C-alpha cells in the first residue's frame, strides 16, 4: 500500500474533489478575465490597474493562485507516485520521488509567495 504522507488530503476521493473545486474556481477566474477584456476593447493600463486594485478582484486572484497551487500539487504528486515507483526503477526511486516532491513543493511555495507579493505588494 502506498502511504500518502505528502498527499494533499487523506484519500484519493478528497484529492479528486479538491481538483474539481479548484478547476471550477480557475474556470470562473478565466471567465471573469476574458469577460473584462471582451467588454473593454480599448483596454488601457489604468483600467487594468483599477480592476486589480479592487478588493473583490484581489480576493478572486488570491483564490485562483491558491487553487493553482493545490491543483498543481495534486497533479504532480500523482505523477510522482505513478511513475517514480521502487519496483520499476530500483531502490533509488524512493530518493528520486522525494527529491521530485521537494522540488515541486519548493517551486509551488516560491510561486505562491511571489504571486502574493505581486498581488498585495505596493
N, C-alpha and C positions, 0 to 999 in steps of 0.2 A: 504494500500500500504506500502511496506517495504521501508524505507529510506536507501539509500546506502552511508551513510556518511563515513563508513570505507571501502567501496569497493575501489579497485584499480583504477577504472575508473567510468564514469558516467552511463554506462548502461551495460547490460549483453552481448551485441554483442561485445563491446570493450574488455571486460574481456575474452570472447571466443577467440578473435583474439590474445590478449596478450598471452594466454595459448598456442595457436598454434605456435606462433612465438618463444616463449621460448622453446617449445618442439623441434622445428627444431634446435635451437642453441644447446640445450643439446644433440641432436642426432649427430650433426656434431662434437661436442666435444668428444663424446664417440667413434665415428668412428676414429677420429684422434688418440686418446689414444690407442685404440685397434690395429689400424694400426701400430703405433710406436712399440708397444710391439711385434706384429707379425713379423715386419721387423727386429727386433733386438732380436733374440732368446737367445743370451748370454748377455742379458742386465745387465750392471753394474751400480753402483750408479753414476759414473761420467757421463755416457751418459744420465741418467735420470735427473741429476742436470743441465747438459748442455741444455737439452730440456726446462726445466722450467726456465732457465736463459735467454733464448731468448725472446726478446720483443714481438714477434708475439704470442708466447705461453702464456706469461703473460697476454696479452690483451684478448686472447681467453679464458683463465681461468677466468679472471675477468668477461667477458661476461657470461660465464657459471654460475659463482657464483651469479651474479645479476639475471640471468634467473631462477636459482633455487629458489631464494628468492621470485621473483614475481610470479612464477608458484605455489609455496607452499602457498603464501598468498591468492591467488585467491581460491585455493582448500580449505584451512582452513576456509576462510571467507564463502564460500559456505556451508561447513559442519555446521558451526556455525549458519548461518541463516536458514538452512533447518531443523536442529534437535533441536536447542535451541529456541523454539517458545513459546511465552507467553501463547497462548490458549491451548497448550499441557501440559505445566508444571507449570502453575500458574504465578503469577506476578514476582516471583523470577527469572524467565528465562531471563528477560532483564539484571539483575545484573549478572547472570551466563554467559550470552553471552558476556557482557562487560569484565568480568574477563578473559574469554576464549580468546577473541580477544586481550586484552592487553598482556596476557601470550604468545600468538602466535607471536605478534609483538616484544616483548622483546627477545624471542628466535631467531627470524629471524635477528634482529639487532645484537645480540651477534654473531651469525653465520657469518653474513656479515663482521663485524669488525674483527673477528678472522681470517676469510679467507683472508681479505685484508692484515692483519698483516703478516700472513704466506707468502703470495704471494709477497708482496713488501717490507717486512721487511728484515733486514740483518741477 
